[in-house]
Amino acid sequence: MLDTTQALSPSAYRQLCTLFKQASGIHLPVNKQTLIASRLRTRLEHLGLPDFDAYCSYVQNRHHGDEHQRMVDLLTTNETYFFREPAHFALLKQLIKGPLANGSLRVWSAACSSGEEAYSIAMTLADEREDPKWDIVASDISSRALTRARRALYPLQRIENMPHGYLQRYCLRGKGDYAGNFLIERNLRARVQCMQHNLTHDGAAMGMFDVIFLRNALIYFEPDAKMQILERMCERLRPGAYLFVGHAEALHTHDLPLQRVGKAAYRRLA
């Protein structure tokens, strides 16, 4: 069997890092050889390629465009779960009852991964907001993650942080072949629009938002790219709108029109 760790030559590693960064904007540190080898191993075996140098050539062949997206899907980290960082959802509830109580409401779950964050937001809005005029956009660069988000089928082990009663109100328990899983109910799924988007690209087509969740994604970008992403996020926030980032991603806001309103939570200034 192919030893992909040994097969990952320095040249192939540099090429794969460059290809991934060009596609996603994400910089892979120098110590990720083992991660790349383990995640792409099945592709080499499936394609019958002898080593990663051959795989680099295969990916760059314009006739193999689908493989480029598969590579991005496999190298993208998609760690998430329902109601991650509960303090953010507690603050969201306060905002829903206060400044976001009236009128239409648009929320963007950027870097949504497999959808748990977007549906956590949807459950919160459905439970706390009497006005039904709200919708959620969920985006990610990974087509594989978005497929899971659209399906909205999850193992029951993922409900650890879900508030009491939400499973009964907003989810369907699986039976038969789907035992041990739950499905987000249809009406809630319909309120979440899943779409592919690269955070390093212009987001004008996304429209304007009252709340943006951009959590646990900035840590994968270099400082210049991180600032560019944040500037684009600010352009998508209406004046007075809110931005949530990961708890380990505190922002230096002196160059951004943002005011801190909570832990890893910011308000867009007019």
Buried (B, 14 or more C-beta within 10 A) or exposed (E): EBEBEEBBBEEBBEBBBEBBBEBBBBEBEEEBBEEBBEBBBEBBEEEEBEBBBBBBEBBEEEEEEEBBBBBBBBBBBBEBBBBBBEEBBEBBBBBBEEEBEEEEBBBBBBBBBBBBBBBBBBBBBBBBBEEEEBBBBBBBBBBBBBEBBBBBBBEBEBBEBBBEEBBEEBBBEBEEEEEEBBBBBEEBBEBBEBBEBBBBEEBEEBEBBBBBBBBBBBEBBEEEBBBBBBEBBBBBBEEEBBBBBBBEBEBEBEEBBBEEBBEBBBBBEE
